[in-house]
Amino acid sequence: MSGLARKFASVRLIRFAVVGIGAALLFFALSWALVSAGLPPFAGSVIAYVLAFVVAYSAQRGWTFGGQHDHAHALPRYLVTQLACAAFAGLSAHVAVSIFSASPLAMSAITTVAASAASYVLSLVWVFRDDQRAA
């Protein structure tokens, strides 16, 4: 990989992480605010998740991956990716605890890293592939 390509990849990874962390913080704040305002926990969390999902998709598409991917193509793939990553996070958590007897802190760290890595790879090679940009 050339120096320029390596620099571009590292910038994209940093942007991906910034958006992901920001979306997680947004979800946390919104779910807390909505439930504190009186919404039932299930409804407040679902609403917060949907809003964080929209913000994360918009930021990943626009800022991280250059904003030139057709929504009709990228959005369904992003949704499938996030559903797959949620399932992968659950599986990772189960394996960490049931097979490796990980503590809740270790399980959370392992799950976060595993799901984030899977999300980045799938976003890079499938959801926002460079050859899938809109004309």
Backbone as a chain_set.jsonl record, in Angstrom:
{"seq": "MSGLARKFASVRLIRFAVVGIGAALLFFALSWALVSAGLPPFAGSVIAYVLAFVVAYSAQRGWTFGGQHDHAHALPRYLVTQLACAAFAGLSAHVAVSIFSASPLAMSAITTVAASAASYVLSLVWVFRDDQRAA", "coords": {"N": [[0.854, -1.17, 0.0], [0.622, 2.165, -0.884], [2.093, 5.211, 0.466], [0.26, 7.368, 0.41], [-2.199, 6.031, 0.038], [-2.238, 4.543, 2.405], [-2.365, 6.592, 4.3], [-4.862, 7.709, 3.619], [-6.529, 5.537, 4.224], [-6.13, 5.357, 7.001], [-7.186, 7.8, 7.833], [-9.849, 7.456, 7.069], [-10.539, 5.32, 8.748], [-10.284, 6.558, 11.252], [-12.278, 8.526, 11.012], [-14.487, 6.81, 10.788], [-14.465, 5.664, 13.355], [-14.888, 7.957, 14.947], [-17.485, 8.699, 14.141], [-18.882, 6.365, 14.899], [-18.459, 6.306, 17.706], [-19.617, 8.736, 18.343], [-22.285, 8.221, 17.558], [-22.936, 6.207, 19.375], [-22.777, 7.629, 21.782], [-24.798, 9.501, 21.3], [-27.03, 7.785, 21.171], [-26.994, 6.851, 23.825], [-27.442, 9.277, 25.277], [-29.922, 10.138, 24.201], [-31.618, 7.931, 24.777], [-31.557, 7.951, 27.556], [-32.608, 10.539, 28.043], [-35.187, 10.386, 26.859], [-36.436, 8.278, 28.28], [-36.218, 9.298, 30.84], [-37.914, 11.435, 30.525], [-40.327, 10.236, 30.638], [-41.146, 8.301, 28.777], [-41.84, 4.838, 28.091], [-39.288, 2.395, 28.808], [-38.69, 0.55, 26.664], [-39.837, 1.793, 24.359], [-38.562, 4.318, 24.444], [-35.872, 3.58, 24.136], [-35.912, 2.307, 21.627], [-36.736, 4.41, 19.925], [-34.572, 6.159, 20.354], [-32.524, 4.562, 19.327], [-33.224, 4.341, 16.615], [-33.028, 7.028, 15.802], [-30.284, 7.491, 16.319], [-29.232, 5.63, 14.533], [-29.991, 6.746, 12.031], [-28.533, 9.138, 12.086], [-25.924, 8.075, 12.277], [-25.726, 6.55, 9.882], [-26.027, 8.604, 7.971], [-23.777, 10.207, 8.558], [-21.67, 8.343, 8.232], [-21.963, 7.67, 5.513], [-21.798, 10.234, 4.302], [-19.536, 11.657, 5.441], [-17.451, 9.846, 6.281], [-17.22, 8.0, 4.11], [-17.375, 9.548, 1.8], [-19.808, 10.375, 0.593], [-21.016, 9.765, -1.922], [-22.544, 7.631, -2.58], [-25.386, 5.898, -3.705], [-28.446, 6.224, -2.042], [-30.512, 4.343, -2.264], [-29.158, 2.058, -2.737], [-27.086, 1.901, -0.789], [-28.284, 2.314, 1.78], [-30.09, 0.061, 2.408], [-28.119, -1.942, 2.544], [-26.537, -0.996, 4.618], [-28.322, -1.204, 6.734], [-28.698, -4.02, 6.83], [-26.07, -4.724, 7.442], [-25.777, -3.571, 10.003], [-27.687, -5.026, 11.433], [-26.585, -7.579, 11.189], [-24.187, -7.138, 12.542], [-25.168, -6.628, 15.094], [-26.173, -9.159, 15.761], [-23.754, -10.566, 15.642], [-22.415, -9.296, 17.722], [-23.93, -10.183, 19.882], [-23.396, -12.951, 19.739], [-20.606, -12.904, 20.092], [-20.476, -11.904, 22.706], [-21.758, -13.963, 24.095], [-19.986, -16.141, 23.618], [-17.641, -15.097, 24.779], [-18.339, -15.013, 27.489], [-19.499, -17.577, 28.122], [-17.66, -19.496, 27.198], [-15.064, -18.496, 27.639], [-15.249, -17.39, 30.151], [-15.347, -14.611, 30.622], [-15.25, -11.469, 32.29], [-17.904, -9.038, 32.911], [-16.909, -6.512, 32.085], [-14.694, -7.183, 30.443], [-16.064, -8.721, 28.557], [-17.716, -6.756, 27.42], [-15.788, -5.088, 26.259], [-14.546, -6.848, 24.417], [-16.756, -7.489, 22.788], [-17.467, -4.963, 21.812], [-15.176, -4.244, 20.31], [-15.109, -6.377, 18.451], [-17.637, -6.185, 17.106], [-17.446, -3.583, 16.112], [-15.201, -3.77, 14.423], [-16.161, -5.641, 12.555], [-18.292, -4.159, 11.5], [-16.908, -2.007, 10.332], [-15.336, -3.315, 8.361], [-17.334, -4.557, 6.763], [-18.721, -2.258, 5.947], [-16.742, -0.975, 4.468], [-16.078, -2.86, 2.416], [-18.502, -3.658, 1.321], [-20.96, -2.115, 1.852], [-20.302, 0.648, 1.354], [-18.597, 0.513, -0.88], [-16.035, 1.607, -3.107], [-16.473, 1.248, -5.857], [-19.185, 1.347, -6.009], [-20.251, 3.812, -6.114], [-22.555, 6.447, -6.843], [-23.47, 7.498, -10.12]], "CA": [[0.0, 0.0, 0.0], [1.436, 3.378, -0.96], [1.965, 6.113, 1.603], [-0.982, 8.133, 0.276], [-3.304, 5.104, 0.285], [-2.207, 4.212, 3.828], [-2.853, 7.772, 5.019], [-6.298, 7.794, 3.359], [-7.179, 4.46, 4.98], [-6.112, 5.685, 8.424], [-8.138, 8.9, 8.033], [-11.189, 6.855, 6.977], [-10.758, 4.549, 9.973], [-10.495, 7.521, 12.334], [-13.615, 9.08, 10.82], [-15.433, 5.754, 11.126], [-14.487, 5.557, 14.813], [-15.511, 9.169, 15.484], [-18.927, 8.588, 13.903], [-19.402, 5.285, 15.737], [-18.471, 6.753, 19.105], [-20.643, 9.777, 18.426], [-23.611, 7.587, 17.497], [-23.155, 5.52, 20.65], [-23.062, 8.668, 22.782], [-26.119, 10.038, 20.978], [-27.997, 6.783, 21.63], [-27.003, 6.881, 25.29], [-28.081, 10.512, 25.738], [-31.332, 10.151, 23.814], [-32.378, 6.923, 25.523], [-31.674, 8.468, 28.918], [-33.521, 11.688, 28.044], [-36.551, 9.971, 26.541], [-36.972, 7.498, 29.401], [-36.346, 10.24, 31.957], [-39.065, 12.295, 30.237], [-41.548, 9.489, 30.888], [-41.448, 7.235, 27.828], [-41.462, 3.508, 28.553], [-37.911, 2.083, 28.41], [-38.612, -0.057, 25.336], [-40.125, 2.818, 23.341], [-37.501, 5.329, 24.469], [-34.642, 3.011, 23.574], [-36.095, 2.081, 20.191], [-36.705, 5.723, 19.271], [-33.184, 6.631, 20.419], [-31.71, 3.766, 18.413], [-33.562, 4.725, 15.239], [-32.433, 8.348, 15.546], [-28.83, 7.321, 16.25], [-28.971, 4.904, 13.284], [-30.1, 7.705, 10.927], [-27.38, 10.038, 12.177], [-24.71, 7.31, 11.963], [-25.728, 6.256, 8.441], [-25.786, 9.854, 7.238], [-22.394, 10.623, 8.768], [-20.761, 7.374, 7.602], [-22.061, 7.834, 4.064], [-21.374, 11.561, 3.863], [-18.228, 12.116, 5.893], [-16.448, 8.791, 6.288], [-17.058, 7.341, 2.819], [-17.374, 10.477, 0.683], [-21.13, 10.868, 0.241], [-21.402, 9.623, -3.319], [-23.206, 6.335, -2.745], [-26.824, 6.005, -3.855], [-29.158, 5.776, -0.842], [-31.3, 3.143, -2.565], [-28.224, 0.932, -2.716], [-26.289, 1.858, 0.437], [-29.076, 2.241, 3.016], [-30.46, -1.318, 2.769], [-26.907, -2.684, 2.915], [-26.128, -0.523, 5.938], [-29.261, -1.806, 7.672], [-28.339, -5.435, 6.952], [-24.786, -4.763, 8.137], [-25.976, -3.287, 11.426], [-28.389, -6.176, 12.009], [-25.595, -8.66, 11.287], [-23.239, -6.792, 13.603], [-25.864, -6.826, 16.369], [-26.161, -10.607, 16.012], [-22.361, -10.924, 15.904], [-22.114, -8.81, 19.069], [-24.547, -11.12, 20.809], [-22.628, -14.194, 19.69], [-19.305, -12.632, 20.719], [-20.702, -11.792, 24.149], [-22.051, -15.31, 24.587], [-18.742, -16.924, 23.593], [-16.708, -14.53, 25.758], [-18.751, -15.368, 28.849], [-19.742, -19.012, 28.354], [-16.483, -20.324, 26.907], [-13.84, -17.929, 28.218], [-15.563, -16.859, 31.491], [-14.965, -13.205, 30.669], [-16.01, -10.582, 33.178], [-18.739, -8.135, 32.115], [-16.077, -5.473, 31.476], [-13.953, -7.804, 29.337], [-17.045, -9.081, 27.538], [-18.119, -5.527, 26.734], [-14.662, -4.646, 25.431], [-14.41, -7.797, 23.303], [-17.926, -7.335, 21.927], [-17.374, -3.662, 21.146], [-14.117, -4.319, 19.296], [-15.504, -7.326, 17.409], [-18.734, -5.627, 16.31], [-16.942, -2.398, 15.405], [-14.339, -4.236, 13.33], [-17.036, -6.229, 11.53], [-19.028, -3.062, 10.867], [-15.99, -1.265, 9.467], [-14.968, -4.136, 7.2], [-18.509, -4.68, 5.894], [-18.981, -0.946, 5.35], [-15.691, -0.704, 3.493], [-16.039, -3.772, 1.262], [-19.814, -3.985, 0.773], [-21.946, -1.036, 1.908], [-19.797, 1.885, 0.73], [-17.494, 0.194, -1.791], [-15.728, 2.696, -4.03], [-17.054, 1.023, -7.178], [-20.642, 1.427, -5.904], [-20.643, 5.227, -6.06], [-23.567, 6.866, -7.814], [-22.886, 8.159, -11.291]], "C": [[0.898, 1.231, 0.0], [1.195, 4.254, 0.261], [0.67, 6.898, 1.579], [-2.196, 7.245, 0.571], [-3.389, 4.745, 1.762], [-2.75, 5.375, 4.654], [-4.36, 7.914, 4.85], [-7.052, 6.749, 4.171], [-7.215, 4.793, 6.469], [-7.075, 6.825, 8.73], [-9.558, 8.342, 8.003], [-11.504, 6.065, 8.246], [-11.016, 5.478, 11.157], [-11.883, 8.143, 12.218], [-14.692, 8.068, 11.19], [-15.579, 5.641, 12.642], [-15.172, 6.764, 15.449], [-17.029, 9.1, 15.326], [-19.531, 7.512, 14.805], [-19.498, 5.677, 17.202], [-19.535, 7.828, 19.3], [-22.049, 9.21, 18.411], [-23.933, 6.858, 18.797], [-23.487, 6.523, 21.757], [-24.441, 9.294, 22.553], [-27.211, 9.075, 21.449], [-28.124, 6.827, 23.152], [-27.776, 8.098, 25.802], [-29.574, 10.54, 25.415], [-32.141, 9.131, 24.605], [-32.576, 7.373, 26.964], [-32.706, 9.588, 28.977], [-34.966, 11.259, 27.809], [-37.187, 9.179, 27.677], [-37.147, 8.395, 30.621], [-37.553, 11.156, 31.783], [-40.386, 11.541, 30.37], [-41.905, 8.43, 29.869], [-41.1, 5.888, 28.451], [-40.057, 3.159, 28.048], [-37.796, 1.477, 27.006], [-38.795, 0.995, 24.251], [-39.011, 3.858, 23.283], [-36.217, 4.827, 23.85], [-34.754, 2.779, 22.075], [-36.048, 3.406, 19.428], [-35.279, 6.265, 19.238], [-32.305, 5.871, 19.43], [-31.971, 4.16, 16.966], [-32.933, 6.075, 14.9], [-30.902, 8.253, 15.435], [-28.429, 6.598, 14.97], [-28.99, 5.87, 12.097], [-28.903, 8.646, 10.923], [-26.099, 9.299, 11.772], [-24.626, 6.998, 10.471], [-25.381, 7.509, 7.643], [-24.33, 10.295, 7.354], [-21.405, 9.646, 8.121], [-20.772, 7.565, 6.088], [-21.423, 9.152, 3.624], [-19.95, 11.928, 4.213], [-17.167, 11.033, 5.766], [-16.156, 8.256, 4.89], [-17.324, 8.24, 1.621], [-18.717, 10.906, 0.125], [-21.583, 10.693, -1.191], [-22.07, 8.276, -3.6], [-24.714, 6.55, -2.777], [-27.521, 5.443, -2.614], [-29.93, 4.477, -1.091], [-30.428, 1.892, -2.523], [-27.555, 0.798, -1.338], [-27.132, 1.668, 1.697], [-29.531, 0.826, 3.355], [-29.25, -2.158, 3.191], [-26.419, -2.276, 4.303], [-27.031, -1.141, 7.012], [-28.923, -3.282, 7.904], [-27.026, -5.585, 7.722], [-24.973, -4.551, 9.628], [-26.734, -4.413, 12.119], [-27.427, -7.352, 12.187], [-24.6, -8.387, 12.409], [-23.881, -6.93, 14.98], [-25.874, -8.309, 16.742], [-24.746, -11.087, 16.354], [-21.939, -10.467, 17.302], [-22.703, -9.747, 20.112], [-23.796, -12.431, 20.879], [-21.27, -14.022, 20.369], [-19.431, -12.555, 22.23], [-20.943, -13.171, 24.759], [-20.773, -16.155, 24.676], [-17.771, -16.421, 24.661], [-17.047, -14.976, 27.171], [-18.82, -16.88, 29.042], [-18.519, -19.882, 28.114], [-15.236, -19.824, 27.623], [-14.042, -17.312, 29.592], [-15.136, -15.407, 31.657], [-15.847, -12.441, 31.652], [-16.907, -9.692, 32.305], [-17.929, -7.032, 31.417], [-15.317, -6.024, 30.273], [-14.896, -8.179, 28.203], [-17.472, -7.858, 26.74], [-17.019, -5.033, 25.802], [-14.505, -5.544, 24.21], [-15.532, -7.601, 22.296], [-17.86, -6.028, 21.151], [-16.337, -3.696, 20.028], [-14.54, -5.226, 18.145], [-16.6, -6.752, 16.51], [-18.277, -4.406, 15.518], [-16.065, -2.794, 14.221], [-15.177, -4.834, 12.205], [-17.802, -5.146, 10.783], [-18.137, -2.277, 9.91], [-15.666, -2.053, 8.204], [-16.151, -4.254, 6.235], [-18.859, -3.348, 5.223], [-17.994, -0.64, 4.237], [-15.816, -1.563, 2.238], [-17.402, -4.05, 0.642], [-20.755, -2.782, 0.727], [-21.502, 0.179, 1.101], [-18.588, 1.619, -0.158], [-17.298, 1.327, -2.779], [-16.346, 2.499, -5.406], [-18.578, 1.061, -7.164], [-21.126, 2.875, -5.824], [-21.636, 5.539, -7.159], [-22.885, 7.615, -8.96], [-23.107, 9.644, -11.281]], "O": [[1.831, 1.322, 0.798], [0.224, 4.068, 0.995], [0.04, 7.08, 2.621], [-3.115, 7.663, 1.275], [-4.484, 4.651, 2.316], [-3.509, 5.165, 5.601], [-5.067, 8.204, 5.815], [-8.102, 7.045, 4.742], [-8.221, 4.54, 7.132], [-7.717, 6.821, 9.78], [-10.385, 8.721, 8.833], [-12.621, 6.138, 8.759], [-11.888, 5.198, 11.98], [-12.589, 8.274, 13.218], [-15.688, 8.415, 11.826], [-16.694, 5.535, 13.154], [-15.953, 6.609, 16.388], [-17.771, 9.404, 16.26], [-20.581, 7.73, 15.41], [-20.504, 5.409, 17.86], [-20.26, 7.828, 20.295], [-22.913, 9.662, 19.163], [-25.071, 6.889, 19.265], [-24.378, 6.282, 22.571], [-25.162, 9.58, 23.508], [-28.198, 9.496, 22.052], [-29.23, 6.837, 23.692], [-28.656, 7.969, 26.654], [-30.391, 10.92, 26.254], [-33.243, 9.44, 25.058], [-33.655, 7.191, 27.528], [-33.576, 9.593, 29.848], [-35.87, 11.73, 28.499], [-38.356, 9.39, 27.999], [-38.127, 8.26, 31.354], [-38.148, 11.602, 32.764], [-41.454, 12.138, 30.231], [-42.885, 7.712, 30.065], [-40.169, 5.799, 29.252], [-39.677, 3.591, 26.959], [-36.905, 1.849, 26.243], [-37.99, 1.077, 23.323], [-38.566, 4.236, 22.199], [-35.545, 5.557, 23.123], [-33.803, 3.026, 21.334], [-35.386, 3.502, 18.395], [-34.829, 6.773, 18.211], [-31.446, 6.46, 18.774], [-31.033, 4.295, 16.179], [-32.366, 6.239, 13.82], [-30.303, 8.87, 14.554], [-27.396, 6.916, 14.38], [-28.1, 5.82, 11.248], [-28.326, 8.918, 9.87], [-25.286, 9.83, 11.016], [-23.569, 7.164, 9.862], [-24.538, 7.47, 6.747], [-23.721, 10.708, 6.367], [-20.414, 10.072, 7.528], [-19.718, 7.617, 5.455], [-20.613, 9.184, 2.697], [-19.223, 12.457, 3.372], [-16.099, 11.274, 5.204], [-14.997, 8.077, 4.519], [-17.488, 7.732, 0.512], [-18.748, 11.754, -0.767], [-22.469, 11.422, -1.638], [-22.143, 7.846, -4.751], [-25.254, 7.301, -1.965], [-27.228, 4.328, -2.183], [-29.988, 3.611, -0.218], [-30.928, 0.79, -2.296], [-27.474, -0.303, -0.792], [-26.728, 0.93, 2.596], [-29.375, 0.411, 4.503], [-29.352, -2.989, 4.094], [-25.945, -3.113, 5.072], [-26.554, -1.549, 8.071], [-28.871, -3.737, 9.047], [-26.894, -6.478, 8.56], [-24.39, -5.275, 10.435], [-26.451, -4.723, 13.276], [-27.454, -8.035, 13.211], [-24.215, -9.3, 13.14], [-23.206, -7.311, 15.937], [-25.617, -8.671, 17.89], [-24.565, -11.914, 17.247], [-21.194, -11.167, 17.988], [-22.053, -10.068, 21.107], [-23.582, -12.967, 21.966], [-20.836, -14.887, 21.13], [-18.586, -13.081, 22.954], [-20.396, -13.499, 25.811], [-20.519, -16.802, 25.692], [-17.151, -17.218, 25.365], [-16.155, -15.282, 27.962], [-18.269, -17.41, 30.007], [-18.361, -20.911, 28.771], [-14.449, -20.612, 28.146], [-13.097, -16.759, 30.155], [-14.623, -15.019, 32.707], [-17.031, -12.737, 31.814], [-16.697, -9.602, 31.096], [-18.234, -6.664, 30.283], [-15.297, -5.405, 29.209], [-14.577, -7.984, 27.03], [-17.577, -7.921, 25.515], [-17.296, -4.609, 24.68], [-14.348, -5.053, 23.092], [-15.289, -7.551, 21.09], [-18.165, -5.997, 19.959], [-16.6, -3.225, 18.921], [-14.347, -4.875, 16.981], [-16.498, -6.826, 15.286], [-18.686, -4.223, 14.371], [-16.177, -2.216, 13.141], [-14.926, -4.561, 11.031], [-17.943, -5.214, 9.562], [-18.559, -1.924, 8.809], [-15.719, -1.51, 7.1], [-15.989, -4.072, 5.029], [-19.25, -3.325, 4.056], [-18.366, -0.111, 3.19], [-15.678, -1.06, 1.123], [-17.472, -4.618, -0.448], [-21.293, -2.464, -0.334], [-22.25, 0.678, 0.26], [-17.652, 2.419, -0.183], [-18.264, 1.938, -3.238], [-16.708, 3.476, -6.062], [-19.206, 0.833, -8.198], [-22.287, 3.127, -5.501], [-21.577, 4.98, -8.254], [-21.861, 8.273, -8.776], [-22.673, 10.338, -12.201]]}, "num_chains": 1, "name": "protein.A"}
